[in-house]
Amino acid sequence: MVDKLKIIKIISLGALGPLLFYPLIYCPFKLPYLYCFVCYIRCPWGKLRGLLLLGILGLNLKKRFYCSYLCPCGTIQDLQGKIKTKRFNLPQWSNHIKYLVLGLVITIILVNRRNPLFIIDGEAFLYFFALVFVISFFSHRLWCLIFCPFGALSDIISRIRKFFNRDYDKKEI
């Protein structure tokens, strides 16, 4: 019997996967998702991008629900994990790289007032993601654990939330 979480992942990959991959097929720009504001093609991603990002952040407030069950990248990496290859464990300090990535993204946005991915050459960007994709066969959820800025932001928000809930629980009513 297929458990409920696998069904949720399959449905989310079927529903959110096309939103993730649609611009890769039909976008006239070298790097999709980045030039939506100047694009002449009216695709759903350009209009819904901001709302989707806020929704993702909201879903991650409760035990990283989006990251665990709905994220197409995480689901693809879980499918990669099903392929039996020799795995290697990442060093403990590598978990902090995602905070550096998040800090870099926020700094570039604040300093340049534009999308940070405009700085990166399109081919370098694609080679980086191809490398992460290949290495993910040998390390479980590499993108999620090391590079994902949404995961880092969700961790920070979760820690702040736990801190305030802990203080609230200590108060006498």
Biotite code that builds the C-alpha atoms (Angstrom):
import biotite.structure as struc

atoms = struc.array([
    struc.Atom([0.000, 0.000, 0.000], chain_id="A", res_id=1, res_name="MET", atom_name="CA", element="C"),
    struc.Atom([1.304, 3.418, -0.940], chain_id="A", res_id=2, res_name="VAL", atom_name="CA", element="C"),
    struc.Atom([1.408, 5.702, 2.064], chain_id="A", res_id=3, res_name="ASP", atom_name="CA", element="C"),
    struc.Atom([-0.295, 9.104, 2.078], chain_id="A", res_id=4, res_name="LYS", atom_name="CA", element="C"),
    struc.Atom([2.920, 11.143, 1.991], chain_id="A", res_id=5, res_name="LEU", atom_name="CA", element="C"),
    struc.Atom([4.077, 9.453, -1.211], chain_id="A", res_id=6, res_name="LYS", atom_name="CA", element="C"),
    struc.Atom([0.712, 10.231, -2.785], chain_id="A", res_id=7, res_name="ILE", atom_name="CA", element="C"),
    struc.Atom([1.049, 13.882, -1.690], chain_id="A", res_id=8, res_name="ILE", atom_name="CA", element="C"),
    struc.Atom([4.549, 14.063, -3.220], chain_id="A", res_id=9, res_name="LYS", atom_name="CA", element="C"),
    struc.Atom([3.388, 12.549, -6.495], chain_id="A", res_id=10, res_name="ILE", atom_name="CA", element="C"),
    struc.Atom([0.433, 14.949, -6.690], chain_id="A", res_id=11, res_name="ILE", atom_name="CA", element="C"),
    struc.Atom([2.636, 17.951, -5.827], chain_id="A", res_id=12, res_name="SER", atom_name="CA", element="C"),
    struc.Atom([5.205, 16.984, -8.443], chain_id="A", res_id=13, res_name="LEU", atom_name="CA", element="C"),
    struc.Atom([2.397, 16.662, -10.988], chain_id="A", res_id=14, res_name="GLY", atom_name="CA", element="C"),
    struc.Atom([0.839, 19.993, -9.964], chain_id="A", res_id=15, res_name="ALA", atom_name="CA", element="C"),
    struc.Atom([3.898, 22.117, -9.166], chain_id="A", res_id=16, res_name="LEU", atom_name="CA", element="C"),
    struc.Atom([6.370, 20.414, -11.499], chain_id="A", res_id=17, res_name="GLY", atom_name="CA", element="C"),
    struc.Atom([4.881, 21.990, -14.640], chain_id="A", res_id=18, res_name="PRO", atom_name="CA", element="C"),
    struc.Atom([5.097, 25.424, -12.986], chain_id="A", res_id=19, res_name="LEU", atom_name="CA", element="C"),
    struc.Atom([8.756, 24.745, -12.309], chain_id="A", res_id=20, res_name="LEU", atom_name="CA", element="C"),
    struc.Atom([9.598, 23.378, -15.758], chain_id="A", res_id=21, res_name="PHE", atom_name="CA", element="C"),
    struc.Atom([7.191, 25.398, -17.978], chain_id="A", res_id=22, res_name="TYR", atom_name="CA", element="C"),
    struc.Atom([9.538, 28.382, -18.302], chain_id="A", res_id=23, res_name="PRO", atom_name="CA", element="C"),
    struc.Atom([12.472, 26.083, -19.087], chain_id="A", res_id=24, res_name="LEU", atom_name="CA", element="C"),
    struc.Atom([10.645, 24.952, -22.223], chain_id="A", res_id=25, res_name="ILE", atom_name="CA", element="C"),
    struc.Atom([8.836, 28.097, -23.385], chain_id="A", res_id=26, res_name="TYR", atom_name="CA", element="C"),
    struc.Atom([10.845, 31.007, -21.975], chain_id="A", res_id=27, res_name="CYS", atom_name="CA", element="C"),
    struc.Atom([12.662, 32.977, -24.703], chain_id="A", res_id=28, res_name="PRO", atom_name="CA", element="C"),
    struc.Atom([15.406, 34.041, -22.270], chain_id="A", res_id=29, res_name="PHE", atom_name="CA", element="C"),
    struc.Atom([18.523, 32.070, -21.438], chain_id="A", res_id=30, res_name="LYS", atom_name="CA", element="C"),
    struc.Atom([17.668, 31.966, -17.731], chain_id="A", res_id=31, res_name="LEU", atom_name="CA", element="C"),
    struc.Atom([13.960, 31.524, -17.090], chain_id="A", res_id=32, res_name="PRO", atom_name="CA", element="C"),
    struc.Atom([12.277, 32.974, -13.982], chain_id="A", res_id=33, res_name="TYR", atom_name="CA", element="C"),
    struc.Atom([14.587, 35.984, -13.936], chain_id="A", res_id=34, res_name="LEU", atom_name="CA", element="C"),
    struc.Atom([13.256, 38.182, -16.707], chain_id="A", res_id=35, res_name="TYR", atom_name="CA", element="C"),
    struc.Atom([9.526, 37.702, -16.107], chain_id="A", res_id=36, res_name="CYS", atom_name="CA", element="C"),
    struc.Atom([9.014, 41.433, -15.628], chain_id="A", res_id=37, res_name="PHE", atom_name="CA", element="C"),
    struc.Atom([10.253, 42.225, -19.164], chain_id="A", res_id=38, res_name="VAL", atom_name="CA", element="C"),
    struc.Atom([8.979, 39.115, -20.928], chain_id="A", res_id=39, res_name="CYS", atom_name="CA", element="C"),
    struc.Atom([6.507, 39.518, -23.777], chain_id="A", res_id=40, res_name="TYR", atom_name="CA", element="C"),
    struc.Atom([5.072, 36.001, -23.270], chain_id="A", res_id=41, res_name="ILE", atom_name="CA", element="C"),
    struc.Atom([2.265, 35.953, -20.739], chain_id="A", res_id=42, res_name="ARG", atom_name="CA", element="C"),
    struc.Atom([2.967, 32.768, -18.802], chain_id="A", res_id=43, res_name="CYS", atom_name="CA", element="C"),
    struc.Atom([1.387, 31.953, -15.433], chain_id="A", res_id=44, res_name="PRO", atom_name="CA", element="C"),
    struc.Atom([4.735, 31.950, -13.660], chain_id="A", res_id=45, res_name="TRP", atom_name="CA", element="C"),
    struc.Atom([5.390, 35.650, -14.228], chain_id="A", res_id=46, res_name="GLY", atom_name="CA", element="C"),
    struc.Atom([2.034, 36.620, -12.736], chain_id="A", res_id=47, res_name="LYS", atom_name="CA", element="C"),
    struc.Atom([1.974, 34.171, -9.814], chain_id="A", res_id=48, res_name="LEU", atom_name="CA", element="C"),
    struc.Atom([5.643, 34.237, -8.849], chain_id="A", res_id=49, res_name="ARG", atom_name="CA", element="C"),
    struc.Atom([5.334, 36.586, -5.858], chain_id="A", res_id=50, res_name="GLY", atom_name="CA", element="C"),
    struc.Atom([2.249, 34.888, -4.458], chain_id="A", res_id=51, res_name="LEU", atom_name="CA", element="C"),
    struc.Atom([3.834, 31.462, -4.810], chain_id="A", res_id=52, res_name="LEU", atom_name="CA", element="C"),
    struc.Atom([6.947, 32.566, -2.947], chain_id="A", res_id=53, res_name="LEU", atom_name="CA", element="C"),
    struc.Atom([4.888, 33.973, -0.068], chain_id="A", res_id=54, res_name="LEU", atom_name="CA", element="C"),
    struc.Atom([2.805, 30.805, 0.009], chain_id="A", res_id=55, res_name="GLY", atom_name="CA", element="C"),
    struc.Atom([5.927, 28.651, 0.165], chain_id="A", res_id=56, res_name="ILE", atom_name="CA", element="C"),
    struc.Atom([7.226, 30.649, 3.113], chain_id="A", res_id=57, res_name="LEU", atom_name="CA", element="C"),
    struc.Atom([3.857, 30.356, 4.860], chain_id="A", res_id=58, res_name="GLY", atom_name="CA", element="C"),
    struc.Atom([3.710, 26.592, 4.374], chain_id="A", res_id=59, res_name="LEU", atom_name="CA", element="C"),
    struc.Atom([7.184, 26.225, 5.850], chain_id="A", res_id=60, res_name="ASN", atom_name="CA", element="C"),
    struc.Atom([6.177, 27.765, 9.171], chain_id="A", res_id=61, res_name="LEU", atom_name="CA", element="C"),
    struc.Atom([4.729, 24.451, 10.321], chain_id="A", res_id=62, res_name="LYS", atom_name="CA", element="C"),
    struc.Atom([7.522, 21.855, 10.361], chain_id="A", res_id=63, res_name="LYS", atom_name="CA", element="C"),
    struc.Atom([8.790, 22.739, 6.862], chain_id="A", res_id=64, res_name="ARG", atom_name="CA", element="C"),
    struc.Atom([5.711, 21.270, 5.200], chain_id="A", res_id=65, res_name="PHE", atom_name="CA", element="C"),
    struc.Atom([6.514, 22.726, 1.792], chain_id="A", res_id=66, res_name="TYR", atom_name="CA", element="C"),
    struc.Atom([10.133, 21.558, 1.827], chain_id="A", res_id=67, res_name="CYS", atom_name="CA", element="C"),
    struc.Atom([9.237, 18.068, 3.022], chain_id="A", res_id=68, res_name="SER", atom_name="CA", element="C"),
    struc.Atom([6.200, 17.274, 0.894], chain_id="A", res_id=69, res_name="TYR", atom_name="CA", element="C"),
    struc.Atom([5.513, 19.801, -1.875], chain_id="A", res_id=70, res_name="LEU", atom_name="CA", element="C"),
    struc.Atom([8.799, 21.168, -3.237], chain_id="A", res_id=71, res_name="CYS", atom_name="CA", element="C"),
    struc.Atom([9.492, 19.735, -6.713], chain_id="A", res_id=72, res_name="PRO", atom_name="CA", element="C"),
    struc.Atom([13.266, 20.023, -6.177], chain_id="A", res_id=73, res_name="CYS", atom_name="CA", element="C"),
    struc.Atom([13.045, 18.038, -2.934], chain_id="A", res_id=74, res_name="GLY", atom_name="CA", element="C"),
    struc.Atom([10.832, 15.425, -4.573], chain_id="A", res_id=75, res_name="THR", atom_name="CA", element="C"),
    struc.Atom([13.291, 15.044, -7.458], chain_id="A", res_id=76, res_name="ILE", atom_name="CA", element="C"),
    struc.Atom([16.124, 14.653, -4.958], chain_id="A", res_id=77, res_name="GLN", atom_name="CA", element="C"),
    struc.Atom([14.103, 12.044, -3.051], chain_id="A", res_id=78, res_name="ASP", atom_name="CA", element="C"),
    struc.Atom([13.660, 10.157, -6.324], chain_id="A", res_id=79, res_name="LEU", atom_name="CA", element="C"),
    struc.Atom([17.415, 10.403, -6.902], chain_id="A", res_id=80, res_name="GLN", atom_name="CA", element="C"),
    struc.Atom([17.877, 8.905, -3.442], chain_id="A", res_id=81, res_name="GLY", atom_name="CA", element="C"),
    struc.Atom([15.963, 5.804, -4.530], chain_id="A", res_id=82, res_name="LYS", atom_name="CA", element="C"),
    struc.Atom([18.781, 4.989, -6.953], chain_id="A", res_id=83, res_name="ILE", atom_name="CA", element="C"),
    struc.Atom([21.308, 2.915, -5.058], chain_id="A", res_id=84, res_name="LYS", atom_name="CA", element="C"),
    struc.Atom([24.708, 4.571, -5.217], chain_id="A", res_id=85, res_name="THR", atom_name="CA", element="C"),
    struc.Atom([27.490, 4.905, -2.713], chain_id="A", res_id=86, res_name="LYS", atom_name="CA", element="C"),
    struc.Atom([26.573, 7.816, -0.441], chain_id="A", res_id=87, res_name="ARG", atom_name="CA", element="C"),
    struc.Atom([28.874, 10.202, 1.335], chain_id="A", res_id=88, res_name="PHE", atom_name="CA", element="C"),
    struc.Atom([28.037, 12.253, 4.391], chain_id="A", res_id=89, res_name="ASN", atom_name="CA", element="C"),
    struc.Atom([28.537, 15.978, 4.313], chain_id="A", res_id=90, res_name="LEU", atom_name="CA", element="C"),
    struc.Atom([30.601, 17.638, 7.045], chain_id="A", res_id=91, res_name="PRO", atom_name="CA", element="C"),
    struc.Atom([28.566, 19.291, 9.808], chain_id="A", res_id=92, res_name="GLN", atom_name="CA", element="C"),
    struc.Atom([29.815, 22.782, 8.950], chain_id="A", res_id=93, res_name="TRP", atom_name="CA", element="C"),
    struc.Atom([28.366, 22.536, 5.435], chain_id="A", res_id=94, res_name="SER", atom_name="CA", element="C"),
    struc.Atom([24.858, 23.015, 6.872], chain_id="A", res_id=95, res_name="ASN", atom_name="CA", element="C"),
    struc.Atom([25.755, 26.678, 7.447], chain_id="A", res_id=96, res_name="HIS", atom_name="CA", element="C"),
    struc.Atom([26.510, 27.392, 3.773], chain_id="A", res_id=97, res_name="ILE", atom_name="CA", element="C"),
    struc.Atom([22.808, 27.980, 3.071], chain_id="A", res_id=98, res_name="LYS", atom_name="CA", element="C"),
    struc.Atom([22.830, 30.910, 5.514], chain_id="A", res_id=99, res_name="TYR", atom_name="CA", element="C"),
    struc.Atom([25.771, 32.418, 3.624], chain_id="A", res_id=100, res_name="LEU", atom_name="CA", element="C"),
    struc.Atom([23.860, 31.932, 0.360], chain_id="A", res_id=101, res_name="VAL", atom_name="CA", element="C"),
    struc.Atom([20.788, 33.613, 1.882], chain_id="A", res_id=102, res_name="LEU", atom_name="CA", element="C"),
    struc.Atom([22.926, 36.471, 3.223], chain_id="A", res_id=103, res_name="GLY", atom_name="CA", element="C"),
    struc.Atom([24.571, 36.910, -0.173], chain_id="A", res_id=104, res_name="LEU", atom_name="CA", element="C"),
    struc.Atom([21.198, 36.969, -1.949], chain_id="A", res_id=105, res_name="VAL", atom_name="CA", element="C"),
    struc.Atom([19.771, 39.527, 0.503], chain_id="A", res_id=106, res_name="ILE", atom_name="CA", element="C"),
    struc.Atom([22.916, 41.689, 0.318], chain_id="A", res_id=107, res_name="THR", atom_name="CA", element="C"),
    struc.Atom([22.897, 41.735, -3.478], chain_id="A", res_id=108, res_name="ILE", atom_name="CA", element="C"),
    struc.Atom([19.195, 42.625, -3.515], chain_id="A", res_id=109, res_name="ILE", atom_name="CA", element="C"),
    struc.Atom([19.711, 45.478, -1.036], chain_id="A", res_id=110, res_name="LEU", atom_name="CA", element="C"),
    struc.Atom([22.884, 46.835, -2.650], chain_id="A", res_id=111, res_name="VAL", atom_name="CA", element="C"),
    struc.Atom([22.048, 46.427, -6.343], chain_id="A", res_id=112, res_name="ASN", atom_name="CA", element="C"),
    struc.Atom([18.257, 46.622, -6.033], chain_id="A", res_id=113, res_name="ARG", atom_name="CA", element="C"),
    struc.Atom([17.851, 43.925, -8.628], chain_id="A", res_id=114, res_name="ARG", atom_name="CA", element="C"),
    struc.Atom([17.667, 40.178, -8.892], chain_id="A", res_id=115, res_name="ASN", atom_name="CA", element="C"),
    struc.Atom([20.958, 38.629, -7.683], chain_id="A", res_id=116, res_name="PRO", atom_name="CA", element="C"),
    struc.Atom([20.966, 36.050, -10.457], chain_id="A", res_id=117, res_name="LEU", atom_name="CA", element="C"),
    struc.Atom([21.512, 38.781, -13.074], chain_id="A", res_id=118, res_name="PHE", atom_name="CA", element="C"),
    struc.Atom([25.129, 38.876, -11.917], chain_id="A", res_id=119, res_name="ILE", atom_name="CA", element="C"),
    struc.Atom([25.720, 35.205, -12.755], chain_id="A", res_id=120, res_name="ILE", atom_name="CA", element="C"),
    struc.Atom([26.393, 34.188, -16.344], chain_id="A", res_id=121, res_name="ASP", atom_name="CA", element="C"),
    struc.Atom([23.660, 31.944, -17.735], chain_id="A", res_id=122, res_name="GLY", atom_name="CA", element="C"),
    struc.Atom([25.951, 29.065, -18.626], chain_id="A", res_id=123, res_name="GLU", atom_name="CA", element="C"),
    struc.Atom([27.688, 29.141, -15.237], chain_id="A", res_id=124, res_name="ALA", atom_name="CA", element="C"),
    struc.Atom([24.283, 29.061, -13.563], chain_id="A", res_id=125, res_name="PHE", atom_name="CA", element="C"),
    struc.Atom([23.180, 26.019, -15.572], chain_id="A", res_id=126, res_name="LEU", atom_name="CA", element="C"),
    struc.Atom([26.505, 24.216, -15.020], chain_id="A", res_id=127, res_name="TYR", atom_name="CA", element="C"),
    struc.Atom([26.196, 24.810, -11.273], chain_id="A", res_id=128, res_name="PHE", atom_name="CA", element="C"),
    struc.Atom([22.713, 23.288, -11.158], chain_id="A", res_id=129, res_name="PHE", atom_name="CA", element="C"),
    struc.Atom([23.806, 20.377, -13.352], chain_id="A", res_id=130, res_name="ALA", atom_name="CA", element="C"),
    struc.Atom([26.688, 19.731, -10.948], chain_id="A", res_id=131, res_name="LEU", atom_name="CA", element="C"),
    struc.Atom([24.350, 19.866, -7.928], chain_id="A", res_id=132, res_name="VAL", atom_name="CA", element="C"),
    struc.Atom([21.979, 17.491, -9.739], chain_id="A", res_id=133, res_name="PHE", atom_name="CA", element="C"),
    struc.Atom([24.741, 14.951, -10.403], chain_id="A", res_id=134, res_name="VAL", atom_name="CA", element="C"),
    struc.Atom([26.238, 15.186, -6.906], chain_id="A", res_id=135, res_name="ILE", atom_name="CA", element="C"),
    struc.Atom([22.739, 14.711, -5.438], chain_id="A", res_id=136, res_name="SER", atom_name="CA", element="C"),
    struc.Atom([22.910, 11.086, -6.559], chain_id="A", res_id=137, res_name="PHE", atom_name="CA", element="C"),
    struc.Atom([25.684, 10.602, -3.983], chain_id="A", res_id=138, res_name="PHE", atom_name="CA", element="C"),
    struc.Atom([24.435, 12.830, -1.158], chain_id="A", res_id=139, res_name="SER", atom_name="CA", element="C"),
    struc.Atom([20.882, 12.971, 0.157], chain_id="A", res_id=140, res_name="HIS", atom_name="CA", element="C"),
    struc.Atom([19.086, 16.270, -0.623], chain_id="A", res_id=141, res_name="ARG", atom_name="CA", element="C"),
    struc.Atom([22.236, 18.247, -1.346], chain_id="A", res_id=142, res_name="LEU", atom_name="CA", element="C"),
    struc.Atom([20.388, 21.328, -2.654], chain_id="A", res_id=143, res_name="TRP", atom_name="CA", element="C"),
    struc.Atom([17.980, 21.395, 0.280], chain_id="A", res_id=144, res_name="CYS", atom_name="CA", element="C"),
    struc.Atom([20.654, 20.996, 2.951], chain_id="A", res_id=145, res_name="LEU", atom_name="CA", element="C"),
    struc.Atom([23.359, 23.265, 1.575], chain_id="A", res_id=146, res_name="ILE", atom_name="CA", element="C"),
    struc.Atom([22.149, 25.791, -1.000], chain_id="A", res_id=147, res_name="PHE", atom_name="CA", element="C"),
    struc.Atom([18.394, 26.447, -0.735], chain_id="A", res_id=148, res_name="CYS", atom_name="CA", element="C"),
    struc.Atom([17.758, 30.028, 0.445], chain_id="A", res_id=149, res_name="PRO", atom_name="CA", element="C"),
    struc.Atom([14.097, 29.211, 1.185], chain_id="A", res_id=150, res_name="PHE", atom_name="CA", element="C"),
    struc.Atom([15.196, 26.481, 3.567], chain_id="A", res_id=151, res_name="GLY", atom_name="CA", element="C"),
    struc.Atom([17.601, 28.861, 5.302], chain_id="A", res_id=152, res_name="ALA", atom_name="CA", element="C"),
    struc.Atom([14.961, 31.580, 5.629], chain_id="A", res_id=153, res_name="LEU", atom_name="CA", element="C"),
    struc.Atom([12.452, 29.033, 6.914], chain_id="A", res_id=154, res_name="SER", atom_name="CA", element="C"),
    struc.Atom([14.973, 27.817, 9.509], chain_id="A", res_id=155, res_name="ASP", atom_name="CA", element="C"),
    struc.Atom([15.567, 31.360, 10.735], chain_id="A", res_id=156, res_name="ILE", atom_name="CA", element="C"),
    struc.Atom([11.842, 32.115, 10.946], chain_id="A", res_id=157, res_name="ILE", atom_name="CA", element="C"),
    struc.Atom([11.235, 28.810, 12.725], chain_id="A", res_id=158, res_name="SER", atom_name="CA", element="C"),
    struc.Atom([13.946, 29.540, 15.310], chain_id="A", res_id=159, res_name="ARG", atom_name="CA", element="C"),
    struc.Atom([12.570, 33.028, 15.954], chain_id="A", res_id=160, res_name="ILE", atom_name="CA", element="C"),
    struc.Atom([9.087, 31.588, 16.311], chain_id="A", res_id=161, res_name="ARG", atom_name="CA", element="C"),
    struc.Atom([10.280, 28.916, 18.775], chain_id="A", res_id=162, res_name="LYS", atom_name="CA", element="C"),
    struc.Atom([12.115, 31.573, 20.792], chain_id="A", res_id=163, res_name="PHE", atom_name="CA", element="C"),
    struc.Atom([8.993, 33.707, 21.175], chain_id="A", res_id=164, res_name="PHE", atom_name="CA", element="C"),
    struc.Atom([6.772, 30.705, 21.896], chain_id="A", res_id=165, res_name="ASN", atom_name="CA", element="C"),
    struc.Atom([9.198, 29.555, 24.593], chain_id="A", res_id=166, res_name="ARG", atom_name="CA", element="C"),
    struc.Atom([9.081, 32.981, 26.259], chain_id="A", res_id=167, res_name="ASP", atom_name="CA", element="C"),
    struc.Atom([5.292, 33.032, 25.992], chain_id="A", res_id=168, res_name="TYR", atom_name="CA", element="C"),
    struc.Atom([5.002, 29.614, 27.639], chain_id="A", res_id=169, res_name="ASP", atom_name="CA", element="C"),
    struc.Atom([7.134, 30.755, 30.603], chain_id="A", res_id=170, res_name="LYS", atom_name="CA", element="C"),
    struc.Atom([4.844, 33.683, 31.439], chain_id="A", res_id=171, res_name="LYS", atom_name="CA", element="C"),
    struc.Atom([2.314, 33.123, 34.164], chain_id="A", res_id=172, res_name="GLU", atom_name="CA", element="C"),
    struc.Atom([-1.250, 33.920, 33.272], chain_id="A", res_id=173, res_name="ILE", atom_name="CA", element="C"),
])
